[in-house]
Amino acid sequence: MSNYAPLEVTFVKGKGCYLTDTKGEQYLDALSGVGVVGLGHCHQDITHAIQTQAGELLHTSNWYRIQHQETLAKKLCQLANMDTVFFGNSGAEANEAAIKIARLHGHANHIDNPIILTANQSFHGRTMATLSATGNAKVQNGFAPLVSEFIHVDFDDIDAIKAHANNANVVAVMLEPIQGESGVIIPANDYLNQVQAICQTNDWLLILDEVQTGIGRTGKLFAYEYNSITPDILTLAKGLGNGMPIGACLAKGKAGRLFQPGSHGSTFGGNPLACKTALTVLEVIEKDDILNNAIQMGEYLLSSFKSKLENSSKVLEIRAKGLMLAIELNQDCSSLLNAALDKKLLLNITGQSIRLLPPLIINKAEADTIINTICALIDDV
Ligand SMILES: Cc1ncc(COP(=O)(O)O)c(C=O)c1O
């Protein structure tokens, strides 16, 4: 089906921050498969874990206990300060689980038509419920009737959330800590703290969608660690499997007890292969001090772009947290996608912004290549 419009390039091999195409040409991947391969392509420990596990056991069923799933659940709960986990295969599925838990929470409180507050310009996935939660008409276009009911409020506007405090049908607030797909939109430092306070006062669940920001992307394992909060529900995917499909919906307290046997499920979710891979991802992040590298390289990219582009009349703003970075121009820059490809650099264009999500293992020389290539591209735009 033609729901994608791929660039005219096919990659056949990857190593670290580089991909090789069918002609043997090397590209620097500053997008990591849209924030997925944080540890780089074909990391030796990940490849080894997949190969070994594939030789032992791929799949049984959630009708039996699964050792690696239980170990991964314990590890994730310990790292994220959560109590329970549901495993699916993608970010959208993790968010579907979160939405279903929010509805159960509402029904437990005798609310028949539960409402979830989400943000304008948010992105939560492409299934019917998650595209309904998404605050972007382009994603929803053509798919009416949408799943009700989500009320979209302005992001980073605490009063917009407070305005619904008297609505007895609201059961949850669902947000990305930093909006990724809309171009790395970073809220005020205190925003999430204030959102959590409102949620606690009103018995609303705070759902944080960390599908993109989680697993080290911002320099912390979870972006919410930049605040003094713990969400009721946390969703993860992308970087958790470094390319192996896996999604996770973690929950705390009463939110973690609402699913009962039969409430929800997934045939593939939490299978031994995906869970062993994710466990290895978490081990490598710890062992190789990956978060520290993400912070150092994130600061290096941001400060270098700021100093090199400070006099550019074309640059409106540079936004970054860890290795999640956007350079917003004062004009359409969609032509830069192919121009960058010609220069053997992979990046994303979101609206008027150049968006970068490089592997968390990136080194200074690779960062320099990204900086120099992008500054030259902006000069020529
Ligand atoms: C914040 C966020 N949530 C959810 C999703 C959907 O994840 P998936 O494509 O794995 O379903 C994405 C994907 O870009 C995302 O960035």
The ligand as an SDF file (V2000), in Angstrom:
LIG
                    3D

 16 16  0  0  0  0  0  0  0  0999 V2000
    5.5730    9.8810   21.1920 C   0  0  0  0  0  0  0  0  0  0  0  0
    5.1650    8.7440   20.3040 C   0  0  0  0  0  0  0  0  0  0  0  0
    4.1540    7.9500   20.6810 N   0  0  0  0  0  0  0  0  0  0  0  0
    3.7650    6.9040   19.9420 C   0  0  0  0  0  0  0  0  0  0  0  0
    4.3630    6.6160   18.7390 C   0  0  0  0  0  0  0  0  0  0  0  0
    3.8950    5.4580   17.9130 C   0  0  0  0  0  0  0  0  0  0  0  0
    4.8050    4.4360   17.9870 O   0  0  0  0  0  0  0  0  0  0  0  0
    4.7310    3.2100   16.9230 P   0  0  0  0  0  0  0  0  0  0  0  0
    5.0180    3.7720   15.5840 O   0  0  0  0  0  0  0  0  0  0  0  0
    5.7760    2.2520   17.4230 O   0  0  0  0  0  0  0  0  0  0  0  0
    3.3580    2.6390   17.0230 O   0  0  0  0  0  0  0  0  0  0  0  0
    5.4290    7.4220   18.3000 C   0  0  0  0  0  0  0  0  0  0  0  0
    6.0920    7.1630   17.0120 C   0  0  0  0  0  0  0  0  0  0  0  0
    6.7270    8.0080   16.4350 O   0  0  0  0  0  0  0  0  0  0  0  0
    5.8320    8.5170   19.1030 C   0  0  0  0  0  0  0  0  0  0  0  0
    6.8310    9.3320   18.7210 O   0  0  0  0  0  0  0  0  0  0  0  0
  1  2  1  0
  2  3  1  0
  2 15  2  0
  3  4  2  0
  4  5  1  0
  5  6  1  0
  5 12  2  0
  6  7  1  0
  7  8  1  0
  8  9  2  0
  8 10  1  0
  8 11  1  0
 12 13  1  0
 12 15  1  0
 13 14  2  0
 15 16  1  0
M  END
$$$$
